[in-house]
Protein backbone atom coordinates (compact mmCIF):
# COMPACT_ATOMS: atom_id res chain seq x y z
CA UNK A 1 0.00 0.00 0.00
CA UNK A 2 2.83 2.38 0.87
CA UNK A 3 4.53 1.80 -2.48
CA UNK A 4 1.36 2.83 -4.29
CA UNK A 5 1.16 5.98 -2.19
CA UNK A 6 4.80 6.78 -2.94
CA UNK A 7 4.31 6.16 -6.67
CA UNK A 8 1.20 8.33 -6.65
CA UNK A 9 3.00 11.13 -4.83
CA UNK A 10 5.91 10.96 -7.28
CA UNK A 11 3.53 10.97 -10.24
CA UNK A 12 1.64 14.01 -8.93
CA UNK A 13 4.89 15.83 -8.24
CA UNK A 14 6.18 15.18 -11.75
CA UNK A 15 2.85 16.28 -13.24
CA UNK A 16 2.93 19.50 -11.20
CA UNK A 17 6.50 20.29 -12.28
CA UNK A 18 5.67 19.69 -15.94
CA UNK A 19 2.56 21.84 -15.66
CA UNK A 20 4.51 24.70 -14.09
CA UNK A 21 7.22 24.41 -16.74
CA UNK A 22 4.63 24.68 -19.51
CA UNK A 23 3.01 27.71 -17.90
CA UNK A 24 6.32 29.49 -17.39
CA UNK A 25 7.54 28.70 -20.89
CA UNK A 26 4.35 30.03 -22.48
CA UNK A 27 4.39 33.13 -20.31
CA UNK A 28 8.08 33.98 -20.80
CA UNK A 29 8.58 32.64 -24.32
CA UNK A 30 8.34 34.37 -27.66
CA UNK A 31 5.50 36.87 -28.06
CA UNK A 32 2.31 35.50 -29.48
CA UNK A 33 1.85 36.45 -33.11
CA UNK A 34 -1.50 37.64 -34.33
CA UNK A 35 -3.39 36.24 -37.29
CA UNK A 36 -2.86 39.44 -39.26
CA UNK A 37 0.93 39.23 -39.08
CA UNK A 38 0.81 35.69 -40.52
CA UNK A 39 -1.44 36.66 -43.43
CA UNK A 40 0.07 35.93 -46.83
CA UNK A 41 -0.24 38.43 -49.64
CA UNK A 42 -1.05 37.13 -53.11
CA UNK A 43 0.86 38.39 -56.18
CA UNK A 44 -2.16 40.58 -56.98
CA UNK A 45 -1.63 42.36 -53.65
CA UNK A 46 -4.78 40.95 -52.06
CA UNK A 47 -4.85 39.10 -48.79
CA UNK A 48 -4.94 35.32 -49.17
CA UNK A 49 -7.24 35.05 -46.14
CA UNK A 50 -9.68 37.57 -47.63
CA UNK A 51 -9.74 35.69 -50.92
CA UNK A 52 -10.41 32.39 -49.16
CA UNK A 53 -13.23 33.97 -47.16
CA UNK A 54 -14.70 35.46 -50.33
CA UNK A 55 -14.61 32.09 -52.11
CA UNK A 56 -16.24 30.38 -49.12
CA UNK A 57 -18.95 33.06 -49.04
CA UNK A 58 -19.67 32.55 -52.74
CA UNK A 59 -19.86 28.78 -52.18
CA UNK A 60 -22.21 29.31 -49.22
CA UNK A 61 -24.52 31.38 -51.42
CA UNK A 62 -24.58 28.65 -54.10
CA UNK A 63 -25.17 25.93 -51.51
CA UNK A 64 -27.94 27.96 -49.84
CA UNK A 65 -29.71 28.33 -53.19
CA UNK A 66 -29.42 24.58 -53.74
CA UNK A 67 -30.69 24.02 -50.19
CA UNK A 68 -33.79 26.12 -50.91
CA UNK A 69 -34.40 24.19 -54.12
CA UNK A 70 -34.10 20.83 -52.36
CA UNK A 71 -36.40 21.99 -49.56
CA UNK A 72 -39.04 23.07 -52.08
CA UNK A 73 -38.79 19.74 -53.89
CA UNK A 74 -39.17 17.93 -50.57
CA UNK A 75 -42.22 20.01 -49.71
CA UNK A 76 -43.82 19.19 -53.08
CA UNK A 77 -43.12 15.47 -52.64
CA UNK A 78 -44.63 15.46 -49.17
CA UNK A 79 -47.70 17.39 -50.29
CA UNK A 80 -48.41 15.16 -53.30
CA UNK A 81 -48.04 11.99 -51.22
CA UNK A 82 -51.48 11.07 -49.87
CA UNK A 83 -50.21 8.29 -47.62
CA UNK A 84 -48.46 8.51 -44.26
CA UNK A 85 -45.52 6.46 -45.55
CA UNK A 86 -42.72 8.22 -47.39
CA UNK A 87 -40.66 6.87 -50.25
CA UNK A 88 -36.95 6.11 -50.04
CA UNK A 89 -36.32 8.99 -52.45
CA UNK A 90 -37.96 11.41 -50.05
CA UNK A 91 -35.79 10.17 -47.20
CA UNK A 92 -32.68 10.46 -49.38
CA UNK A 93 -33.63 14.04 -50.18
CA UNK A 94 -33.79 14.83 -46.46
CA UNK A 95 -30.30 13.35 -46.10
CA UNK A 96 -29.04 15.56 -48.93
CA UNK A 97 -30.57 18.60 -47.24
CA UNK A 98 -28.94 17.70 -43.96
CA UNK A 99 -25.50 17.16 -45.55
CA UNK A 100 -25.71 20.45 -47.41
CA UNK A 101 -26.75 22.34 -44.28
CA UNK A 102 -23.84 20.79 -42.37
CA UNK A 103 -21.39 21.84 -45.09
CA UNK A 104 -22.64 25.41 -44.92
CA UNK A 105 -22.53 25.41 -41.12
CA UNK A 106 -18.99 24.01 -41.00
CA UNK A 107 -17.75 26.62 -43.46
CA UNK A 108 -19.36 29.39 -41.41
CA UNK A 109 -17.98 28.10 -38.11
CA UNK A 110 -14.52 27.67 -39.62
CA UNK A 111 -14.27 31.43 -40.03
The 8 nearest C-alpha neighbors of each residue, nearest first, counted from 0:
[[1, 3, 2, 4, 5, 6, 7, 8],
 [2, 0, 4, 3, 5, 6, 7, 8],
 [1, 3, 5, 4, 0, 6, 7, 8],
 [4, 2, 6, 0, 1, 5, 7, 8],
 [3, 5, 1, 7, 2, 6, 8, 0],
 [4, 6, 2, 8, 7, 3, 9, 1],
 [7, 5, 3, 9, 8, 4, 10, 2],
 [8, 6, 10, 4, 5, 9, 3, 11],
 [7, 9, 5, 11, 10, 6, 4, 12],
 [10, 8, 12, 6, 7, 11, 5, 13],
 [9, 11, 7, 13, 12, 8, 6, 14],
 [12, 10, 14, 8, 13, 9, 15, 7],
 [11, 13, 9, 15, 14, 10, 8, 16],
 [12, 14, 16, 10, 15, 11, 9, 17],
 [13, 15, 11, 17, 12, 16, 18, 10],
 [16, 14, 18, 12, 13, 17, 11, 19],
 [17, 15, 13, 19, 18, 14, 20, 12],
 [18, 16, 20, 14, 19, 15, 13, 21],
 [17, 19, 15, 21, 16, 20, 14, 22],
 [20, 18, 22, 16, 21, 17, 23, 15],
 [19, 21, 17, 23, 18, 22, 24, 16],
 [22, 20, 24, 18, 19, 23, 25, 17],
 [23, 21, 19, 25, 20, 24, 26, 18],
 [24, 22, 26, 20, 25, 21, 27, 19],
 [23, 25, 21, 27, 28, 26, 22, 20],
 [26, 24, 28, 22, 23, 27, 21, 29],
 [25, 27, 23, 24, 28, 22, 29, 21],
 [28, 26, 24, 25, 23, 29, 30, 22],
 [29, 27, 25, 24, 26, 30, 23, 31],
 [28, 30, 31, 27, 25, 26, 32, 24],
 [31, 29, 32, 28, 27, 26, 25, 33],
 [30, 32, 29, 33, 28, 25, 26, 34],
 [33, 31, 30, 36, 34, 37, 35, 29],
 [32, 34, 35, 36, 31, 37, 38, 30],
 [33, 35, 37, 36, 38, 32, 31, 48],
 [34, 36, 38, 37, 33, 32, 39, 48],
 [35, 37, 34, 33, 38, 32, 39, 31],
 [38, 36, 34, 35, 39, 33, 32, 40],
 [39, 37, 35, 36, 34, 40, 48, 46],
 [40, 38, 47, 46, 37, 41, 48, 36],
 [39, 41, 46, 47, 45, 44, 38, 42],
 [40, 42, 44, 43, 45, 47, 46, 39],
 [43, 41, 44, 40, 45, 46, 47, 39],
 [42, 44, 41, 45, 40, 46, 47, 50],
 [45, 43, 41, 42, 40, 46, 47, 39],
 [46, 44, 41, 43, 40, 47, 50, 49],
 [45, 47, 40, 49, 48, 41, 39, 50],
 [46, 48, 50, 49, 39, 40, 41, 51],
 [47, 49, 51, 46, 50, 52, 38, 39],
 [50, 48, 52, 46, 51, 47, 53, 45],
 [49, 51, 53, 47, 52, 48, 54, 46],
 [50, 52, 48, 54, 53, 49, 55, 47],
 [53, 51, 49, 55, 50, 54, 56, 48],
 [52, 54, 50, 56, 51, 55, 49, 57],
 [55, 53, 57, 51, 56, 52, 50, 58],
 [54, 56, 58, 52, 57, 53, 59, 51],
 [57, 55, 59, 53, 58, 54, 52, 60],
 [56, 58, 54, 60, 59, 55, 53, 61],
 [57, 59, 55, 61, 60, 56, 62, 54],
 [60, 58, 56, 62, 57, 61, 103, 63],
 [59, 61, 63, 57, 58, 62, 64, 56],
 [62, 60, 58, 64, 59, 63, 65, 57],
 [61, 63, 65, 59, 64, 60, 66, 58],
 [64, 62, 66, 60, 65, 61, 59, 67],
 [65, 63, 67, 61, 66, 62, 60, 68],
 [64, 66, 62, 68, 63, 67, 69, 61],
 [67, 65, 63, 69, 64, 68, 62, 70],
 [68, 66, 70, 64, 65, 69, 71, 63],
 [67, 69, 65, 71, 66, 70, 72, 64],
 [70, 68, 72, 66, 71, 67, 73, 65],
 [69, 71, 73, 67, 72, 68, 66, 74],
 [72, 70, 74, 68, 73, 69, 67, 75],
 [73, 71, 69, 75, 74, 70, 76, 68],
 [74, 72, 70, 76, 71, 75, 69, 77],
 [73, 75, 71, 77, 72, 76, 78, 70],
 [76, 74, 78, 72, 73, 77, 79, 71],
 [77, 75, 73, 79, 74, 78, 80, 72],
 [76, 78, 74, 80, 75, 79, 73, 85],
 [77, 79, 75, 80, 76, 74, 81, 73],
 [80, 78, 76, 77, 75, 81, 74, 82],
 [79, 81, 77, 78, 82, 76, 85, 83],
 [82, 80, 79, 83, 78, 77, 84, 85],
 [83, 81, 84, 80, 85, 79, 77, 78],
 [82, 84, 85, 81, 80, 77, 86, 78],
 [85, 83, 82, 86, 80, 81, 87, 77],
 [86, 84, 89, 83, 87, 90, 82, 80],
 [85, 87, 89, 88, 90, 84, 91, 80],
 [86, 88, 90, 89, 91, 85, 92, 84],
 [89, 87, 91, 86, 90, 92, 85, 93],
 [90, 88, 92, 86, 87, 91, 85, 93],
 [89, 91, 87, 93, 92, 88, 94, 86],
 [92, 90, 94, 88, 93, 89, 87, 95],
 [91, 93, 95, 89, 94, 90, 88, 96],
 [92, 94, 96, 90, 91, 95, 97, 89],
 [95, 93, 91, 97, 92, 96, 98, 90],
 [96, 94, 92, 98, 93, 97, 99, 91],
 [97, 95, 93, 99, 94, 98, 100, 66],
 [96, 98, 94, 100, 95, 99, 101, 93],
 [99, 97, 101, 95, 100, 96, 94, 102],
 [98, 100, 102, 96, 101, 97, 95, 103],
 [99, 101, 97, 103, 102, 98, 104, 96],
 [100, 102, 104, 98, 99, 103, 105, 97],
 [103, 101, 99, 105, 100, 104, 106, 98],
 [102, 104, 100, 106, 101, 105, 59, 107],
 [103, 105, 101, 107, 106, 102, 108, 100],
 [106, 104, 108, 102, 107, 103, 109, 101],
 [105, 107, 109, 103, 104, 108, 102, 110],
 [108, 106, 104, 105, 109, 110, 103, 59],
 [109, 107, 105, 110, 106, 104, 103, 102],
 [110, 108, 106, 107, 105, 104, 52, 103],
 [109, 108, 107, 106, 52, 105, 55, 51]]
